[in-house]
């Protein structure tokens, strides 16, 4: 009847309004995070980057040959680029975590899943998850899983790129570039047939001469919540240079794969759940 329909409609509007409010609150938090020393490359402490990992092949001498960066998001799951499984002709087998004492812990990759729409000849849907042989928190009591940012950041914001430079983990500050503006730099080509789409995110720091060129290096924003400084992953580096050029690098945007990530990992990526875990 009409009364029931109106009540249901009102309930739906209330739910939608609540979801919209939560999303905009999170975006506002991202927008106001103060990132200092723009244009300066800073070494990341183990406490700041416990979720950031190095992914590679373990050599006979026990050393790791890094092929990609990645991020720990909970349970035994690391998120990274699908391209990482096509580098050097071999799939990576090891994930290295840093601990708070300057050492590291290596865990074996027991399985992995590539995004079902990924094709190696293109730069779209460059998404993969690696499943480790155990939960790293059982071996490293200081590791904390990062959260995943679902909304698309709009406007000119500061974000952080984290990756290896001269065998140390560094953080640099980048400025976001709108999809419309980024599309001007990346005309459709063989690997980007449709240009820069919503599945992608662009950022750069033209004033900084050098920063990590590591594939799948995490891009994040820090959100202040409940007395915590929580890293929210925006995505990872896919193509281009992030620094020293006006042409922005292109990142795979995790928000476009939010539901897929939840489905294949079994992890709730809800921001409240994630902040409580951090």
Helices and strands as residue ranges (DSSP letters): H 2-32, E 42-43, E 52-58, E 64-74, E 77-80, G 82-86, E 94-98, E 104-114, E 128-132, G 136-138, E 147-148, E 158-165, E 168-177, H 179-185, E 200-204, E 218-225, E 228-239, E 249-253, G 254-257, H 258-265, H 271-277
